[in-house]
Amino acid sequence: MSTLDNLPKADGEKENKLETLDKKSESSNVDDQQKTNVSDTNTDAPEPVEITEETTEELKTEPDSQSTEATKETNPEETSGEGDHVQSQMDEAVAEHSEDETTIERHDIEKKDYHAMSKEELIKELRDLIRVEKVQAIKEHVDEIRSEFNEKFNEEVEQKKEEFLADGGDIIDFYYSTPVKKEFNSVYFDYKEKRNAYYQNLKKDLQENLTRRLELIEELKGLLNVDENINTTYNHFKSIQERWRNAGPIPRDKYNTVWNTYHHHTENFYDFLHLNREFRDLDFKHNLEQKLKIIERATELAQETDVNRAFRELQLLHKMWKEDLGPVGKEYREPIWEKFSELTRQIHENRQKYFKEQDKVYEVNLEIKKEIISKIINVAGDRPSNHSGWQQKIKEIESLREEFFKAGKVPSSVNEKTWSEFKSAVRDFNRNKNGFYKNLKKEQFDNLNKKMELIKIAEDNKDNEDLATTTPLMKRIQSDWKKIGHVPRKDSDRIWKRFKDACNGYFDRLHAERNEANKEEIVSLEKKQAHIEALTALELSGDPETDLAVIKENIARWKTLGRVPYKKKNIESEYNKVLDGLFKQLNLSRKDTEMIKYENKLSSLSNQSDDRALRNEQSFIRKKIDDVKSEIRQLENNLQFFKNAKDDNPLVKEVMQNIEKHKESLEVWKAKLIKIKQL
């Protein structure tokens, strides 16, 4: 049977210092991803820097020679585990925790997607972190915010530099800053000031606590040489113990040396108490009971499934073992320490096993993230040529970003590299996207200038009285407006309103004038309809000269009746049909008949305010003359095929008749051309 089996059971008669164990454990609830010296935990963001690396330098104060020498004669509880790697890690972790415990409350601060934030949003996030969180806990967040802000600002600087040089500027004269940059510098400066002040105070506090503990050790050493009542000396010793427990944290690199020195002199004092075994045995019994309870709790922790929680509480148990409890009887020291060390190794092994299992999951997550990064690179390599194409790519990238953040943690050894590759891939996409929209912005600015020119034309001509010239002009610039692409969104509504107001102003006036003119045209229509009815009922006398004079008089009358509405312009055809019927009764040649009617048509064209109608008519006649001449040449060429045929051949006769008709038609068209030239 081992010595440990013969140990007395903890009966709880003394004050139970473990009653608050669970509360202390909960209050020091470190997130599973919090880095410690004995873990290889993984996070998706870069690992936080150790607090001691941030806060303390090696303090020059050393224990005196006697205290240093005392560390060589440490308690068997400590020497029994010497060289044990697990216990060394635990000692280091307890030392770190001792330094940190009263100066920093460890908790998980949300790591946001800073890369997706604008410069203004990054400033707000930085300001909120400084205001809400402990300055010693946000270094990693602040560094990443600063890195993202500088990258975004540097891209903006490069763009402005290109524009400056494109405008003929000298690179020596280039300088660029913005209110946003100055605001960020100011907020970041506040952070540095607050952080430096914190660490200066921390260093000062750690040094003062170290000095206080060294003084307590000296005071403890002096108890062996005091000539006083043993009860008074014992009470003095208990006072030193209480002050030691409340002395506060000291630099981590001094922790184990100072504790071992204190523990050595504590044991010396207990050896001194052999003169009064009652005091010593009472303390030994109390310490043994509490350390057995610590072992019981460690046994429970060895079965705990939440290995990170178990490790955090184990740290607390080691700290209580060292700082809150004194030695036990010599016969129990080694076995209880070996039992506690064995449980420590078991909890550590559970934790390492858990991390190995986690590493397998992290490796799978790593492959998923690598695939996502590859997809982002492929999307970034495809550069659409239009806005809708880029909007689709933006949605794809956002979806891939969400997948990346949902994929989980990766091994800490490649965490920084994976994060950097992800940001680089997204940044390449954003750089291409920004380049497109930069060019699009320039194109939109050019479109804005083009539309401003059309606005000027519209506004300059909206009151023009030359309706015949202005109307087609206004219609043309409306068509041109539609062909011009997009302008900057902030200018779109404003310039459209100006252009629309100018065009509407002109066409409203045009329509008003046309409505007034339409009234006169309707009256003219009614007169012409009455004139056609009268002409249809006209009976000729049979005297060609008299009847021709009557017809010409009616034609002259027709010319005075004015314009009719555009939709009723076919009334001219009705009038010409009536004239054709009268001319047939006069036995006039086709040429004479055509010329009389043509004079009527020319009269109508000449009454229009726009002379383009006459020019178009002249072009039409010239074309008809050319067409008729071409037909005549073709018919004459066809006769060559019948050169041996007789003149009474039906085909030859038909061709000859067609030639004569075309020649007669040619004479009419030539006469019309002469007539229109006279106008």
Secondary structure, 3 states (H helix, E strand, C coil): CCCHHHCCCCCCCCCCCCCCHHHHHHHCCCCCCCCCCCCCCCCCCCCCCCHHHHHCCCCCCCCCHHHHHHHHHCCHHHHCCCCCHHHHHHHHHHHHHHHHCCCCCCCCCCCCCHHHCCHHHHHHHHHHHHHHCCHHHCHHHHHHHHHHHHHHHHHHHHHHHHHHHHCCCCHHHCCCCCHHHHHHHHHHHHHHHHHHHHHHHHHHHHHHHHHHHHHHHHHHHHHHHCCCCHHHHHHHHHHHHHHHHCCCCCCHHHHHHHHHHHHHHHHHHHHHHHHHHHHHHHHHHHHHHHHHHHHHHHHHHCCCCCHHHHHHHHHHHHHHHHHHCCCCCHHHHHHHHHHHHHHHHHHHHHHHHHHHHHHHHHHHHHHHHHHHHHHHHHHHHCCCCCHHHHHHHHHHHHHHHHHHHHCCCCCHHHHHHHHHHHHHHHHHHHHHHHHHHHHHHHHHHHHHHHHHHHHHHHHHHCCCCCHHHHHHHHHHHHHHHHHCCCCCHHHHHHHHHHHHHHHHHHHHHHHHHHHHHHHHHHHHHHHHHHHHHHHHCCCCCCCHHHHHHHHHHHHHHHHCCCCCCHHHCCHHHHHHHHHHHHHHHHCCCHHHHHHHHHHHHHHHHHCCCCCHHHHHHHHHHHHHHHHHHHHHHHHHHHHHHHCCCCCCCHHHHHHHHHHHHHHHHHHHHHHHHHHHHHC
